[in-house]
Amino acid sequence: FYGTNLRAINRGHFQIPWWYRTTFRIPDSKKGLHTFIKINGISSSADIWLNGKKIAGHKEIAGAYTTHEIDVTKQVQAGVNVLAIRVHPANPWRNLTVSWVDWNPAPPDYNMGIWRNVDILRSGPVSLRDFHVIPKLKLPELNSASLTVKAKVSNATDVPQSVTVSGQVAGVALHRNVQLQPHQTHTVDFSPATNSALRPRHPKVWWPIGMGAHPLYHAGLKALVGNAISDSSKITFGIRSVTSHLTKQGFRQFVINGKPILIRGGGWAPDMFLRDQPQRMATEFRYVRNLGLNAIRTEGKLERPSFYHMADRNGILILSGWVCCSEWEAWAKTGGRPWTKATFKVAGKSMASEARRLRNHPSVIAFLIGSDNAPPNKIAKMYVDTLHAADWPNPIVSAASKRVHKNQVPSPSGIKMSGPYAWVPPNYWYSDKVGGAFGFIAETSAGADIPRLSTLNQMLTPRERRALWKNPGVKQYHASPAWSPFSTLKLFDSGLAHRYGKPTSLADYVEKSQLANYNVVRAQFEAYNAHMDAKNPSTGVIYWMLNSAWPSLHWHLINHDLNPAGAYFGAQKANQAVHIQYSYNNRAVMAINHTLKPLHGVDARIRVYNLDGKRRYSHNVTGIDLPANRASQLMVIPKLKQLSSTYFVELELTNADGQQISRNVYWLSNKPDQLNWAKSNWYTTPVSRYANLKALQKLPSVNVRVKTNTHRDSTDQVTKVTVTAPAKDKDVAFFVHLSIRKTANGKPLVPITWSSNDVSLWPGESMTLTARYKATKHVSPVVQVSGWNVRSRSIPLTLQ
């Protein structure tokens, strides 16, 4: 991952089949049981041998997302068994496999190999499969639900079997006797019509994060033959309702438990080599919660089961779907070609497998059967029919874009994919054009997200780092390895130099980039916040992307090394559950309440400062009522005279007890950016005049006072840092950044979550920021304080 090392790997090594081999033991005492091998994910086809005998071929075991179960009872033997799998090369332009587009280099092996578990399953004469629960919640009362329970029992023998299916679902006892003929499969279903107790009163309702708790129910079934357990299965599920509809303007609006929700999420990137890293995944989910996001989109990166269990527990909504720009949308390419019968068959098996895998998870709220393009109706109908056959309980969306067909199956997507993907100024997002804050957008951002200096040192060579700030037009391998509009950072660098001043060093470039990334990312989410109740409402925004499959200079809120940077904290600020914000288009001050609880007696404080610290405007709005799940305009800041070329707006929201709920600081130009909308393209809109924020470079250097308190909380350490701008100083302490490091000027301690960061303080103001990170032995950490005009220093931490 360092420099261009990836280029040196010989791709020829992966143009031939690779073998996987393992052994497993079957005790003699388990004779009479039936044995199955379950393939959960191989990219993208394989031949399988057991004890030297071929039991399946690559024409059958094909597709990265297909699940296969093979009865090998006659092939296994007591004692040691040998399982060998020969995996064929993966080709994302010929196979329905995992693929990468211009935002990430394709791994040298194109992800060929076993990437989900291969399981050995054993049962008695009758197996139990496809256990799932279909909840239906009564709306709008939420005071009752109905549960339908289904499972398949299969007789693996040559003689009839009497089987009893029994168990508990959400505390409800179930019991059913079934007669099975030889090799018969039967679907057992329980419903309120047969079991009145499956209509629970006052159920524990599952809500997405920010709207309520995320309780899960447990369910278990057993198949008994005689008095012996032949097979069993356990699952968890949530009781919730998900629907969607099109607004008057034709955009998709999701509704959870009867409440409309503004989807605020990011695009998911797994590890580039699809390595199973549960601890890292758990950290990334912790970051998603810390960011205040409520959703993740998995475009063709449909994860392992642990991913969806984490989403269920954390209340994070998942928008699943297939990927673009590969065999998955071969029919959509210029001069595209139709699928073969074999590809069509693999696509159907892929859809069926994913439907079974995802349907029990309350976090999963939709499946997008197309990405950049909706499938032709024959393929779309196959997907839809397959989902329905699997009791899919959620909306089915035709594409992540508006590119649909006549008489589209299903209905029009109601989702736009209009960009941008490269740099635009903050006021772009408040427009009513292209990617502006209206409707539902499946992927968008202002492109470059520059990591912090310590991260750059780990991923780029000295030559690449030098080019980063001195030669904006130079191609950067970690921007986009293939030629594309994103292979250089020219647009971002131009905006940076025009708005903040030409960088004078790598450190200066990085510092200005943090400011720029924070500002434009915050504006993106805030614009969608502001318009959630507009006449042309915003209903969803997916930041492209959430995380990185490898160290990248583009498209991520979460850096690959897990060291949060400016984009992260800009998103975190904008996505507070209750939030105060400024609108670039009309100077309105908005209060956003994403929760389901109205707030009463809230006060807002609005201040405008010149660059020299002099207050030019002050206004308080008191006794505000903030309705639940709404955006409210509090006031409009009047046009002010005698403003400095760069000025500040400080906003604060406090509750009835005077406690701060939200605080936000903006740095603005009295000559805002102007966009040339007529020359917009799919990835950006040119700027005809840049805002001039160069005066920020003239801010005098200031000191801040710092107090720390650190205590142990289980396996974590929690550090509270109080930063104060001394009242005797006249100038703002601008964009103050805190980091916890192993030693003074040492490497940052990561992963870490901050309550807030990159804050600005006027003389006499104080803020306490809280960091949580893993306690590390033999390390004496320090908190490093730095900032735009703040003298950098380190303060040792002492455990209380």
C-alpha positions in Angstrom: 0.0 0.0 0.0 3.0 2.3 0.2 3.8 4.5 -2.9 3.3 2.5 -6.1 4.3 -0.9 -4.6 1.0 -2.4 -5.8 2.1 -2.0 -9.4 5.1 -4.3 -8.8 2.9 -7.4 -8.1 2.9 -9.8 -11.1 -0.7 -10.2 -12.1 0.3 -13.2 -14.1 0.4 -15.2 -10.8 -3.4 -14.9 -10.6 -4.3 -15.8 -14.2 -4.1 -19.5 -13.3 -6.2 -21.5 -10.8 -5.2 -21.6 -7.2 -5.8 -24.4 -4.7 -7.2 -24.3 -1.2 -6.8 -27.5 0.9 -7.9 -28.3 4.4 -8.7 -31.4 6.5 -11.6 -32.0 8.9 -12.3 -34.9 11.3 -15.6 -36.8 11.7 -15.7 -38.8 15.0 -16.7 -42.5 14.7 -19.4 -41.8 17.3 -21.2 -39.6 14.8 -22.0 -42.4 12.3 -25.5 -42.1 10.9 -25.5 -38.3 10.6 -25.8 -36.6 7.2 -23.0 -34.2 6.1 -23.2 -31.2 3.9 -20.6 -28.8 2.6 -21.9 -25.2 2.4 -20.1 -22.7 0.1 -20.9 -19.2 1.2 -18.7 -17.2 -1.2 -16.0 -18.0 -3.7 -14.8 -15.4 -6.2 -15.7 -16.3 -8.8 -15.9 -20.0 -9.7 -14.4 -23.3 -8.4 -14.1 -27.1 -8.7 -14.5 -29.0 -5.4 -12.9 -32.3 -4.4 -13.6 -34.4 -1.3 -11.3 -37.2 -0.4 -10.0 -37.3 -4.0 -13.4 -37.3 -5.7 -14.7 -34.3 -7.6 -18.1 -33.4 -6.1 -18.8 -30.1 -8.0 -17.5 -28.1 -11.0 -16.9 -24.5 -11.7 -19.9 -24.2 -14.0 -22.1 -24.9 -11.0 -20.0 -23.2 -8.3 -19.9 -19.8 -9.9 -20.5 -16.2 -8.7 -19.0 -14.4 -5.8 -22.3 -14.2 -3.9 -23.9 -17.5 -4.6 -24.5 -20.0 -1.8 -24.2 -23.8 -2.5 -25.0 -26.7 -0.2 -23.7 -30.1 -1.3 -24.8 -33.4 0.3 -21.5 -35.3 0.8 -22.8 -38.0 3.2 -21.7 -40.8 0.9 -18.2 -39.3 0.3 -17.2 -38.5 3.9 -15.5 -41.1 6.1 -14.9 -41.5 9.8 -11.7 -39.9 10.9 -9.8 -37.4 8.7 -11.3 -36.0 5.5 -9.6 -33.9 2.9 -11.4 -31.0 1.2 -9.7 -29.4 -1.8 -11.0 -26.4 -3.8 -9.5 -25.2 -7.1 -10.5 -21.6 -7.6 -10.4 -20.2 -11.2 -9.2 -16.7 -12.0 -11.7 -13.9 -11.5 -12.5 -11.4 -14.2 -14.9 -8.6 -13.2 -15.6 -7.9 -16.9 -16.7 -11.6 -17.5 -17.8 -12.9 -14.1 -20.4 -11.8 -11.6 -17.8 -11.1 -8.9 -16.4 -8.4 -6.7 -15.2 -5.4 -8.7 -13.6 -2.0 -8.1 -14.0 1.1 -10.2 -11.9 4.3 -10.5 -12.0 5.1 -6.8 -9.8 2.2 -5.9 -7.2 0.1 -7.8 -8.2 -3.4 -8.7 -6.3 -5.9 -6.5 -3.8 -7.9 -8.6 -5.8 -11.1 -8.1 -9.2 -9.4 -8.8 -10.2 -10.9 -5.4 -10.1 -14.5 -6.6 -10.5 -17.0 -3.8 -12.6 -18.1 -0.9 -13.8 -15.0 0.9 -16.8 -16.2 2.9 -16.8 -19.3 5.1 -16.9 -22.8 3.9 -19.0 -24.7 6.5 -19.3 -28.4 7.3 -22.9 -29.0 8.4 -24.2 -32.2 10.0 -27.7 -33.2 10.8 -29.8 -36.3 11.5 -32.2 -37.7 8.9 -34.0 -34.3 8.6 -32.3 -31.0 8.1 -33.7 -27.5 9.0 -32.9 -24.6 6.6 -34.1 -21.1 5.6 -35.4 -20.2 9.1 -36.8 -16.6 9.0 -39.3 -14.4 10.6 -41.5 -11.8 8.8 -42.6 -9.1 11.2 -45.5 -6.8 10.4 -45.9 -3.7 12.6 -49.2 -2.0 13.2 -49.0 1.6 12.0 -49.2 4.3 13.3 -49.9 3.0 16.8 -46.9 0.6 17.0 -48.8 -1.1 19.7 -49.0 -4.6 18.1 -47.3 -6.7 15.5 -47.8 -9.9 13.7 -45.0 -12.5 13.1 -44.9 -15.1 10.4 -42.3 -17.8 10.9 -41.0 -20.0 8.1 -38.5 -22.8 7.8 -37.8 -25.7 5.5 -37.4 -29.3 6.6 -35.8 -31.8 4.3 -35.7 -35.6 4.5 -32.3 -36.7 3.5 -33.1 -40.4 3.6 -34.7 -43.0 1.4 -37.5 -43.7 3.9 -40.4 -41.6 5.2 -39.7 -39.6 8.4 -42.0 -38.1 11.1 -40.5 -34.8 12.3 -41.6 -32.4 15.0 -40.7 -28.8 14.5 -40.7 -26.9 17.8 -39.0 -23.9 19.3 -39.5 -20.3 20.5 -39.8 -17.1 18.6 -39.8 -13.9 20.7 -40.9 -16.0 23.7 -43.7 -17.7 21.8 -43.7 -21.5 21.9 -44.2 -23.2 18.5 -44.9 -26.8 17.7 -45.8 -28.7 14.5 -45.7 -32.3 13.4 -44.8 -33.0 9.7 -44.7 -36.2 7.7 -42.0 -36.2 5.0 -41.7 -38.6 2.1 -38.2 -39.8 1.1 -36.1 -36.8 0.0 -39.1 -34.4 0.4 -38.6 -30.8 1.4 -41.5 -29.0 3.1 -42.0 -25.4 4.2 -43.3 -25.2 7.8 -45.0 -21.9 8.5 -46.5 -20.4 11.7 -48.6 -17.3 11.7 -51.2 -15.5 13.9 -53.8 -17.5 12.0 -52.4 -20.7 13.5 -50.7 -19.3 16.6 -52.5 -16.3 18.1 -49.6 -15.6 20.4 -47.6 -14.5 17.3 -49.5 -11.2 17.5 -47.4 -9.6 20.3 -48.8 -6.6 22.1 -46.6 -3.6 22.7 -43.6 -5.1 20.9 -40.1 -3.7 21.4 -39.7 -1.7 18.2 -36.4 -1.4 16.4 -35.4 2.1 15.4 -32.4 3.5 13.5 -29.8 5.4 15.4 -31.0 8.8 16.6 -34.7 7.8 16.5 -34.8 5.2 19.2 -33.4 1.9 20.6 -32.5 -1.1 18.4 -33.8 -4.1 20.3 -33.4 -7.5 18.8 -35.6 -10.6 19.4 -34.2 -14.1 19.6 -35.7 -17.1 17.8 -34.8 -20.8 17.7 -36.3 -23.9 16.1 -35.5 -27.6 16.4 -36.3 -30.5 14.1 -36.8 -33.7 16.2 -37.1 -37.2 14.8 -38.2 -39.4 17.6 -36.9 -37.9 20.7 -33.6 -36.8 19.1 -32.7 -33.4 17.8 -32.0 -33.9 14.1 -31.2 -30.3 13.4 -31.6 -26.8 14.9 -31.3 -23.2 13.9 -31.1 -19.8 15.8 -31.5 -16.3 14.5 -32.2 -12.8 15.7 -34.6 -10.3 14.1 -36.1 -6.9 14.8 -39.7 -5.7 14.6 -40.0 -2.6 12.5 -41.7 -1.3 9.3 -39.9 0.0 6.2 -41.8 1.5 3.3 -40.9 4.0 0.6 -42.7 6.2 -1.8 -42.0 8.9 -4.4 -42.4 12.6 -3.5 -44.3 14.9 -5.8 -41.0 15.7 -7.4 -40.4 12.0 -8.1 -37.7 11.3 -5.4 -37.7 8.3 -3.1 -38.6 8.9 0.5 -38.0 6.1 3.1 -40.3 5.8 6.0 -39.3 3.9 9.1 -42.1 2.8 11.5 -44.4 5.4 10.0 -41.8 8.2 10.3 -40.1 9.8 7.3 -36.4 9.8 7.6 -33.6 11.8 6.0 -31.0 9.1 5.0 -27.5 10.4 5.9 -24.8 7.9 5.0 -21.7 6.9 3.2 -20.6 4.3 0.6 -18.9 1.2 2.1 -15.5 -0.1 1.0 -14.3 -3.5 2.4 -10.7 -4.3 2.7 -9.2 -4.3 -0.8 -8.1 -7.9 -0.4 -11.4 -8.9 1.3 -9.5 -9.9 4.4 -11.8 -10.8 7.3 -11.1 -8.2 10.0 -13.9 -8.2 12.5 -12.1 -5.9 15.0 -11.5 -3.3 12.3 -15.1 -3.6 11.1 -16.3 -3.0 14.7 -14.1 0.1 14.9 -15.6 1.4 11.6 -19.1 1.0 12.9 -18.1 2.9 16.1 -16.9 5.7 13.8 -20.2 5.7 11.9 -22.0 6.2 15.2 -19.5 8.9 16.2 -20.1 10.6 12.9 -23.8 10.8 13.5 -24.6 8.9 10.3 -27.6 6.6 10.1 -26.9 4.6 6.9 -24.4 2.8 4.8 -24.7 1.9 1.1 -23.0 -1.3 0.0 -22.7 -1.0 -3.8 -21.7 -4.5 -4.9 -19.7 -4.9 -1.7 -22.1 -7.2 0.1 -20.4 -8.2 3.3 -20.0 -11.1 5.6 -22.8 -11.9 8.1 -21.0 -10.1 10.9 -21.4 -6.8 9.1 -25.2 -7.0 9.2 -25.2 -8.2 12.8 -23.2 -5.1 13.7 -25.6 -2.9 11.8 -28.5 -4.4 13.6 -27.0 -3.8 17.0 -25.8 -0.3 16.1 -29.0 0.9 14.5 -27.3 1.6 11.1 -29.5 1.3 8.0 -28.1 -0.7 5.1 -28.9 0.1 1.5 -27.7 -3.1 -0.4 -27.3 -3.5 -4.1 -25.3 -4.6 -7.1 -22.3 -2.7 -8.6 -21.8 -0.8 -11.8 -19.0 -0.8 -14.4 -18.4 -4.6 -14.7 -20.2 -7.7 -15.8 -23.0 -6.8 -13.4 -24.0 -4.1 -15.9 -22.4 -5.4 -19.1 -25.7 -4.7 -20.9 -25.3 -0.9 -20.1 -21.8 -0.3 -21.5 -21.3 1.5 -24.8 -21.6 -1.2 -27.3 -22.7 -3.4 -24.4 -23.6 -7.1 -24.8 -26.4 -9.1 -23.3 -25.8 -11.7 -20.6 -25.4 -15.3 -21.6 -27.8 -17.9 -20.2 -25.1 -19.0 -17.7 -24.6 -15.4 -16.4 -28.4 -14.9 -16.1 -28.5 -18.1 -14.0 -25.7 -17.0 -11.8 -27.4 -13.6 -11.3 -30.5 -15.4 -10.1 -28.7 -17.6 -7.7 -26.8 -14.5 -6.4 -30.0 -12.7 -5.8 -31.6 -15.6 -4.0 -28.6 -16.2 -1.8 -28.4 -12.5 -0.8 -32.1 -12.3 -0.1 -31.9 -15.3 2.3 -28.8 -13.8 3.9 -30.3 -10.3 4.5 -34.0 -10.7 5.0 -33.9 -11.2 8.8 -31.8 -8.1 9.5 -33.8 -5.0 10.5 -30.9 -2.8 9.5 -31.4 -3.7 5.8 -34.0 -1.5 4.3 -33.8 -1.9 0.5 -32.1 -3.7 -2.3 -31.0 -1.7 -5.4 -31.1 -4.2 -8.3 -29.2 -1.7 -10.5 -26.4 0.8 -9.8 -25.6 3.4 -12.5 -28.2 1.8 -14.7 -31.5 0.0 -14.1 -31.4 -3.6 -15.5 -33.3 -4.5 -18.7 -36.8 -5.5 -17.7 -36.2 -9.3 -18.2 -33.3 -9.2 -15.7 -35.2 -6.7 -13.4 -38.2 -9.0 -13.3 -36.0 -12.0 -12.5 -34.5 -10.1 -9.6 -37.9 -8.9 -8.3 -39.5 -12.3 -8.6 -36.5 -13.9 -6.8 -36.7 -11.4 -4.0 -40.5 -11.9 -3.6 -40.0 -15.7 -3.6 -37.6 -15.3 -0.7 -40.2 -13.3 1.3 -38.2 -10.1 0.9 -39.8 -7.6 3.3 -38.3 -4.3 2.1 -38.5 -1.9 -0.8 -36.9 -3.0 -4.1 -35.4 -0.1 -6.0 -34.6 -0.3 -9.7 -31.3 1.6 -9.6 -29.1 4.1 -7.8 -29.7 6.6 -10.6 -32.5 7.9 -12.7 -31.3 5.9 -15.8 -34.3 3.6 -16.2 -36.2 2.0 -19.0 -39.7 2.5 -20.4 -42.2 0.6 -18.2 -39.4 0.0 -15.7 -39.6 -3.0 -13.4 -40.0 -2.1 -10.6 -41.1 1.5 -10.6 -38.7 4.5 -11.3 -35.9 4.6 -8.9 -36.6 8.1 -7.4 -32.8 8.4 -6.9 -30.3 10.6 -8.6 -26.7 10.0 -9.4 -25.8 13.5 -10.7 -22.4 14.1 -9.0 -20.3 15.8 -8.1 -17.3 13.6 -7.5 -14.7 16.3 -7.6 -14.2 19.6 -5.8 -16.9 22.2 -5.5 -17.2 25.1 -3.0 -19.5 24.8 0.0 -22.3 26.9 -1.4 -22.7 24.4 -4.3 -24.8 22.1 -2.1 -27.5 24.8 -1.5 -28.4 25.0 -5.1 -31.5 23.5 -6.8 -29.4 22.1 -9.6 -27.5 18.8 -10.3 -26.2 17.4 -7.0 -27.7 20.2 -4.8 -29.7 19.4 -1.7 -33.0 18.1 -3.1 -34.3 14.6 -3.5 -32.3 11.4 -2.9 -28.7 11.2 -4.1 -27.0 7.8 -4.1 -23.4 8.9 -4.2 -21.7 12.4 -4.1 -19.0 14.4 -2.5 -16.5 17.1 -3.3 -13.8 14.5 -4.1 -10.4 14.9 -2.5 -10.2 14.1 1.2 -6.6 14.8 2.3 -5.4 12.8 5.4 -3.3 14.3 8.1 0.5 14.6 7.8 1.3 11.5 9.8 -1.0 9.5 7.5 0.6 10.9 4.3 4.0 10.0 5.6 2.9 6.3 5.9 1.3 6.1 2.4 3.3 8.3 0.0 7.0 8.4 -1.0 8.9 11.6 -0.4 8.6 12.4 -4.1 4.8 11.9 -4.0 4.5 14.1 -0.9 6.6 16.8 -2.6 4.4 16.7 -5.7 1.3 16.8 -3.7 1.8 20.4 -2.7 4.2 21.7 -5.4 2.8 20.1 -8.6 -1.0 20.1 -8.6 -1.3 18.6 -12.1 0.8 15.6 -11.4 -0.9 12.2 -11.3 -1.1 10.6 -7.9 -1.4 6.9 -7.7 -3.3 7.1 -4.5 -5.8 9.5 -6.1 -6.8 7.2 -8.9 -4.4 4.6 -10.3 -6.1 4.6 -13.7 -6.5 7.6 -16.0 -9.7 9.5 -15.0 -10.7 13.0 -14.1 -9.6 12.0 -10.6 -6.0 10.9 -11.3 -4.8 14.3 -10.3 -6.0 16.7 -7.6 -6.0 19.7 -9.9 -9.5 20.9 -9.2 -9.1 20.6 -5.4 -5.7 22.2 -5.4 -6.9 25.1 -7.6 -9.8 25.8 -5.2 -7.4 25.5 -2.2 -4.9 28.0 -3.6 -7.5 30.5 -4.8 -9.5 30.4 -1.5 -6.8 30.0 1.2 -3.6 30.9 -0.6 -0.9 28.9 -2.4 0.6 26.3 -0.1 4.2 27.0 1.0 5.0 23.5 2.3 3.5 20.1 2.7 2.5 20.9 6.3 0.8 24.1 5.0 -0.9 22.2 2.3 -2.2 19.6 4.8 -3.4 22.3 7.2 -5.3 24.2 4.5 -6.7 20.9 3.2 -8.2 20.0 6.6 -9.9 23.4 6.7 -11.2 23.0 3.1 -12.4 19.4 3.7 -14.1 20.2 7.0 -15.9 23.1 5.4 -17.3 21.5 2.2 -18.2 18.2 3.9 -20.1 20.0 6.6 -21.9 22.1 4.0 -22.9 19.0 2.0 -24.7 17.3 5.0 -26.1 20.6 6.3 -27.7 21.5 3.0 -29.6 18.3 3.0 -30.5 18.9 6.6 -31.8 22.4 5.8 -34.0 21.2 2.9 -35.6 18.1 4.6 -38.9 20.0 4.9 -38.6 22.2 1.7 -41.1 22.3 -1.1 -38.7 20.1 -3.1 -37.5 18.1 -0.1 -34.2 16.4 0.4 -34.8 12.8 1.4 -31.3 11.2 1.4 -27.6 11.8 0.8 -24.9 9.2 0.6 -21.4 10.6 0.9 -19.0 9.0 -1.6 -17.4 7.3 0.2 -17.5 6.4 3.9 -14.2 4.6 4.2 -11.2 3.4 2.2 -10.2 0.0 0.9 -6.6 1.3 0.9 -4.8 4.6 1.7 -6.5 7.1 -0.5 -6.4 10.9 -1.3 -10.0 10.7 -2.5 -13.5 10.0 -1.3 -13.6 9.0 2.4 -14.7 10.2 5.7 -12.8 7.5 7.6 -9.1 7.3 6.6 -7.6 3.9 6.0 -5.3 4.3 9.0 -8.3 5.2 11.1 -6.8 8.6 12.0 -9.8 11.1 11.8 -9.1 14.2 9.6 -10.9 17.3 8.6 -13.6 15.7 6.5 -14.5 13.4 9.4 -15.0 16.2 11.8 -17.0 18.3 9.3 -19.4 15.4 8.8 -19.6 14.8 12.6 -20.5 18.5 13.2 -23.2 18.5 10.5 -24.8 15.2 11.7 -25.5 16.1 15.3 -28.8 14.8 16.4 -29.9 18.3 17.4 -27.9 20.9 15.5 -27.7 24.6 14.6 -26.4 25.7 11.2 -25.9 28.5 8.7 -27.3 28.4 5.1 -24.9 29.6 2.4 -27.7 30.5 0.0 -29.8 32.9 2.1 -28.0 33.5 5.4 -30.7 31.6 7.3 -30.0 30.1 10.7 -31.5 26.7 11.0 -32.1 24.3 13.9 -32.3 20.6 13.0 -33.9 18.0 15.2 -33.4 14.5 13.9 -34.8 12.9 17.0 -38.4 11.9 17.6 -38.6 14.0 20.7 -39.7 17.7 20.4 -37.6 20.2 22.3 -39.1 23.2 24.2 -37.6 26.4 25.5 -34.5 26.3 23.4 -32.4 29.4 23.0 -30.1 30.4 20.0 -27.2 32.8 20.1 -25.9 34.3 16.8 -22.7 36.3 16.6 -20.8 37.8 13.6 -17.1 38.8 14.0 -14.6 40.5 11.8 -11.3 39.0 11.3 -9.8 41.2 14.0 -12.2 39.8 16.6 -14.5 42.8 16.7 -18.2 41.8 17.0 -20.2 43.2 14.1 -23.6 41.6 15.0 -25.3 39.9 17.9 -28.8 38.5 18.2 -30.5 36.0 20.5 -33.6 34.0 19.8 -35.2 32.6 22.9 -38.0 30.2 23.9 -37.8 28.2 20.7 -39.8 25.0 20.2 -38.1 22.5 17.9 -40.6 19.9 16.5 -39.4 16.3 16.2 -37.8 15.1 13.0 -37.9 18.6 11.4 -35.7 21.5 10.2 -36.8 24.9 11.6 -35.6 28.3 10.4 -34.9 30.5 13.4 -33.9 33.8 11.6 -32.1 35.3 8.7 -28.8 37.2 9.4 -29.2 40.7 7.8 -26.8 42.0 5.3 -24.1 43.7 7.2 -21.8 46.6 6.2 -18.2 47.1 7.2 -17.4 43.4 7.2 -13.8 42.4 6.8 -13.0 40.5 3.6 -13.1 37.3 5.7 -15.4 37.1 8.7 -16.8 34.6 11.1 -20.3 33.5 12.1 -20.7 31.8 15.5 -23.9 29.9 16.3 -24.9 28.3 19.6 -28.0 26.4 20.7 -28.7 25.9 24.4 -31.5 24.0 26.3 -33.8 25.4 28.9 -31.2 24.8 31.6 -28.6 26.8 29.7 -26.6 23.7 28.7 -25.0 23.8 25.2 -26.7 21.5 22.7 -24.8 22.5 19.6 -22.2 25.1 18.5 -21.0 25.9 15.0 -18.4 28.3 13.6 -18.2 29.4 9.9 -15.5 31.4 8.1 -17.0 33.3 5.2 -16.0 35.7 2.4 -17.8 38.9 1.6 -17.5 37.8 -2.0 -18.8 34.3 -2.1 -17.9 31.6 -4.7 -19.8 31.8 -8.0 -20.5 28.6 -10.0 -20.7 28.3 -13.7 -23.7 26.0 -13.9 -23.9 26.1 -17.6 -20.7 24.1 -17.8 -21.5 21.5 -15.2 -20.6 17.9 -16.1 -21.1 14.5 -14.4 -18.3 15.1 -11.9 -18.1 18.8 -11.1 -19.3 22.3 -11.7 -16.6 24.9 -12.6 -16.1 28.0 -10.4 -16.1 31.4 -12.2 -15.2 33.3 -9.0 -13.6 32.0 -5.9 -14.3 33.2 -2.4 -11.3 35.0 -0.9 -10.4 33.6 2.5 -6.6 34.3 2.2 -6.8 36.8 5.0 -7.0 33.9 7.4 -3.3 33.6 6.9 -2.9 36.9 8.7 -4.4 35.7 12.0 -2.0 36.4 14.8 -0.5 33.4 16.6 -2.2 32.7 20.0 -1.8 30.4 23.0 -4.6 28.4 24.5 -4.9 27.0 28.0 -5.3 23.2 28.3 -6.4 21.1 31.2 -6.8 17.3 30.9 -8.4 14.5 32.9 -7.9 10.8 32.0 -9.6 7.8 33.5 -9.9 4.1 32.8 -13.2 2.7 31.5 -13.0 -1.1 31.1 -10.4 -1.6 28.3 -10.6 2.0 27.2 -9.0 5.2 28.4 -11.2 8.3 28.3 -9.5 11.7 28.2 -11.3 15.0 28.7 -9.5 18.0 27.4 -10.7 21.5 28.3 -9.3 24.2 25.9 -9.7 27.8 26.8 -8.9 31.0 24.8 -7.6 33.5 27.4 -9.8 36.5 27.8 -6.7 38.8 27.6 -6.1 37.8 24.0 -7.9 39.7 21.2 -7.9 37.1 18.5 -9.8 33.9 17.7 -8.1 30.6 18.3 -9.0 29.2 15.0 -9.5 25.6 14.0 -7.9 24.1 17.2 -7.1 20.4 16.7 -6.4 17.9 19.4 -4.8 14.5 19.0 -3.7 11.8 21.5 -0.2 10.6 20.7 2.0 7.8 22.0 4.7 10.3 22.8 5.4 14.0 22.1 5.4 14.3 18.3 4.9 10.5 18.1 2.4 8.5 16.2 -1.3 9.2 16.9 -3.2 6.6 19.0 -5.9 5.1 16.8 -8.6 4.1 16.7 -10.0 7.0 18.6 -13.4 8.8 18.9 -13.7 12.5 19.8 -16.9 14.2 21.0 -15.8 17.1 18.7 -12.6 18.5 17.2 -11.3 21.2 15.0 -13.0 23.9 17.1 -12.6 27.7 17.1 -12.8 29.9 20.3 -13.0 33.6 20.9 -11.3 35.2 23.9 -12.8 33.9 27.2 -14.5 30.9 25.5 -13.8 27.4 26.7 -14.8 23.9 25.4 -14.3 20.4 26.8 -13.7 17.7 24.2 -13.7 14.0 25.1 -11.6 11.3 23.5 -12.0 7.5 23.9 -9.3 5.1 22.9 -7.9 1.7 23.8 -5.7 1.6 26.9 -2.2 0.7 25.9 0.5 -0.8 28.2 3.9 0.7 28.3 2.8 3.9 26.6 2.7 7.3 28.3 0.4 9.2 25.9 0.3 13.0 25.4 -2.4 15.3 24.1 -1.0 17.4 21.3 -2.7 20.8 20.7 -2.3 22.6 17.4 -4.3 24.8 15.1 -4.4 27.2 12.3 -2.9 30.0 14.4 -2.4 28.1 17.7 1.1 27.3 18.9 1.6 23.6 18.9 2.5 21.8 22.2 2.2 18.5 23.9 0.8 17.9 27.4 1.5 14.6 29.2 -1.6 12.7 30.3 -1.9 11.4 33.8 -4.3 8.6 34.7 -6.6 9.7 37.5 
